[in-house]
Amino acid sequence: MFLQKIKEITTFVFDVDGVLTDGTVQVTDNGQSLRTFHIKDGYAMQLAVKRGYNVCIISGGDGIGMGKRFSNLGIVDVFLAAGDKVDIFNNYLKAKKITAAEVLYMGDDIPDLKVMKLVGLPSCPADAVEEIKAISRFISPYNGGKTAVRDIIEKVLKIQGRWFDENPIAADSGK
């Protein structure tokens, strides 16, 4: 059943803080929030985009750096400072003409709970809160910000026979 779900995935949706980062936010004296992203997650996300998958970011967090990071990876569906993740998610499905069954969502905390209950493959990093782990069909052995995103994208693309890149460009993940 899990393997069949992976074969149906066309779309990845990720939270940011605690999924693509370790959840740490540094705040500068002028109030700007700084986050650290893992280069291997970046490689997997840009490869998924190149392979034709939908990759979407829905986060309550915000920041110029976040938007720039995702844009550089080719991710165009980025929703930051998200209040109602379910509403954003439902509008995203309509705009892309996809079903929730095709979606893998990786979240880590209570704000992700409602939307994760709607998707075909809810997943989380190893250090997600218990409520999220309880509804996840896949729990990565890696923590948020420590390649949990790479782990699940790689699994999906390998199972679908779309992982290996004959001509990788080293700079793609570091943009």
C-alpha positions as CSV (number, residue, x, y, z in Angstrom):
1,M,0.0,0.0,0.0
2,F,2.8,2.4,0.9
3,L,4.7,1.6,-2.3
4,Q,1.6,2.2,-4.4
5,K,1.1,5.6,-2.7
6,I,4.7,6.6,-3.6
7,K,4.0,5.6,-7.2
8,E,1.1,8.0,-7.3
9,I,3.0,11.1,-6.1
10,T,3.2,14.0,-8.6
11,T,3.5,16.8,-6.1
12,F,5.7,17.6,-3.0
13,V,4.5,20.2,-0.5
14,F,6.9,21.2,2.3
15,D,6.7,23.3,5.4
16,V,10.0,25.2,6.1
17,D,10.8,25.6,9.7
18,G,11.5,22.2,11.2
19,V,11.4,20.5,7.8
20,L,13.7,22.3,5.5
21,T,15.5,23.8,8.5
22,D,16.3,22.5,11.9
23,G,13.7,24.9,13.4
24,T,16.3,27.4,14.6
25,V,15.6,31.0,13.6
26,Q,18.3,33.7,14.2
27,V,17.1,37.2,14.4
28,T,19.4,40.1,13.4
29,D,19.3,43.5,15.2
30,N,17.2,44.9,12.4
31,G,14.6,42.1,12.9
32,Q,15.5,40.0,9.8
33,S,15.1,36.2,10.4
34,L,17.9,34.0,9.2
35,R,17.6,30.2,8.5
36,T,20.0,27.5,7.5
37,F,19.1,25.1,4.6
38,H,20.9,21.8,3.8
39,I,22.5,21.7,0.3
40,K,21.3,18.1,-0.2
41,D,17.7,19.0,0.3
42,G,18.2,21.8,-2.4
43,Y,19.7,19.3,-4.9
44,A,16.7,17.0,-4.5
45,M,14.1,19.8,-4.7
46,Q,15.6,21.3,-7.9
47,L,15.9,17.8,-9.5
48,A,12.2,17.1,-8.7
49,V,11.3,20.4,-10.4
50,K,13.5,19.4,-13.4
51,R,11.7,16.1,-13.6
52,G,8.3,17.8,-13.8
53,Y,7.0,17.3,-10.3
54,N,5.1,20.1,-8.6
55,V,7.1,21.4,-5.6
56,C,5.3,23.8,-3.3
57,I,6.3,25.5,-0.1
58,I,3.7,26.5,2.4
59,S,5.1,28.1,5.5
60,G,4.0,30.4,8.3
61,G,7.5,31.8,8.2
62,D,8.7,34.6,6.0
63,G,11.8,36.3,4.8
64,I,13.5,37.6,1.7
65,G,16.2,34.9,2.0
66,M,13.6,32.1,2.0
67,G,11.9,33.4,-1.2
68,K,15.3,33.8,-2.9
69,R,16.5,30.3,-1.9
70,F,13.3,28.6,-3.4
71,S,13.3,30.8,-6.5
72,N,16.9,29.9,-7.2
73,L,16.0,26.2,-7.0
74,G,13.2,26.7,-9.6
75,I,10.4,26.5,-7.1
76,V,7.7,28.9,-8.2
77,D,4.8,27.9,-5.9
78,V,5.9,29.5,-2.6
79,F,3.4,30.6,0.0
80,L,5.1,32.4,2.9
81,A,3.5,34.0,6.0
82,A,0.7,31.5,5.5
83,G,-2.1,31.8,7.9
84,D,-4.5,29.1,6.8
85,K,-2.5,26.3,5.3
86,V,-5.6,24.3,4.4
87,D,-7.1,27.2,2.4
88,I,-3.8,27.7,0.6
89,F,-3.5,24.0,-0.1
90,N,-7.0,23.6,-1.5
91,N,-6.5,26.7,-3.8
92,Y,-3.2,25.2,-4.9
93,L,-4.9,21.9,-5.8
94,K,-7.5,23.7,-7.9
95,A,-4.9,25.9,-9.6
96,K,-2.7,22.9,-10.5
97,K,-5.7,20.6,-11.3
98,I,-4.4,17.9,-9.1
99,T,-6.0,15.7,-6.4
100,A,-4.9,15.5,-2.8
101,A,-4.1,11.8,-3.3
102,E,-1.2,12.8,-5.6
103,V,0.4,14.9,-2.9
104,L,3.2,14.1,-0.4
105,Y,3.3,16.7,2.4
106,M,6.1,16.9,4.8
107,G,5.4,18.8,8.0
108,D,6.7,18.7,11.6
109,D,4.3,20.6,14.0
110,I,0.7,21.3,14.9
111,P,0.1,24.0,12.1
112,D,0.7,21.2,9.6
113,L,-1.8,18.7,11.1
114,K,-5.0,19.7,9.3
115,V,-3.5,19.8,5.8
116,M,-1.5,16.6,6.4
117,K,-4.8,14.8,7.1
118,L,-5.9,15.7,3.5
119,V,-3.0,14.4,1.5
120,G,-2.2,11.1,-0.1
121,L,1.1,10.7,1.7
122,P,1.7,12.6,4.9
123,S,5.3,12.5,6.0
124,C,7.6,14.0,8.6
125,P,11.2,14.3,9.8
126,A,12.3,12.1,12.7
127,D,12.1,15.0,15.2
128,A,8.5,16.0,14.4
129,V,6.0,16.3,17.3
130,E,4.1,13.2,18.3
131,E,0.8,14.4,16.8
132,I,2.4,14.7,13.4
133,K,4.2,11.3,13.7
134,A,0.9,9.7,14.6
135,I,-0.7,10.6,11.3
136,S,2.4,10.3,9.1
137,R,2.7,7.3,6.6
138,F,6.4,7.9,6.4
139,I,8.8,9.2,9.1
140,S,12.2,10.0,7.8
141,P,15.1,8.7,9.9
142,Y,16.6,12.2,9.4
143,N,15.7,15.4,11.4
144,G,14.3,18.5,9.9
145,G,17.1,20.5,8.1
146,K,19.3,17.4,8.1
147,T,18.2,15.9,4.8
148,A,14.7,14.6,5.7
149,V,13.5,16.3,2.5
150,R,16.2,14.8,0.4
151,D,15.4,11.4,1.9
152,I,11.7,11.4,0.8
153,I,12.2,13.0,-2.6
154,E,15.0,10.5,-3.4
155,K,12.7,7.6,-2.3
156,V,9.9,8.8,-4.5
157,L,12.0,9.5,-7.5
158,K,13.9,6.2,-7.2
159,I,10.7,4.1,-6.9
160,Q,9.3,6.0,-9.9
161,G,12.6,5.4,-11.8
162,R,13.4,9.1,-12.1
163,W,16.2,9.8,-9.7
164,F,19.5,9.5,-11.4
165,D,20.7,12.6,-13.3
166,E,23.0,11.8,-16.2
167,N,24.4,15.3,-16.3
168,P,24.2,16.8,-12.8
169,I,25.3,20.4,-12.4
170,A,27.1,21.0,-9.1
171,A,25.9,24.5,-8.8
172,D,22.2,23.5,-9.0
173,S,21.8,22.7,-5.3
174,G,23.8,25.7,-4.1
175,K,21.9,28.5,-5.7
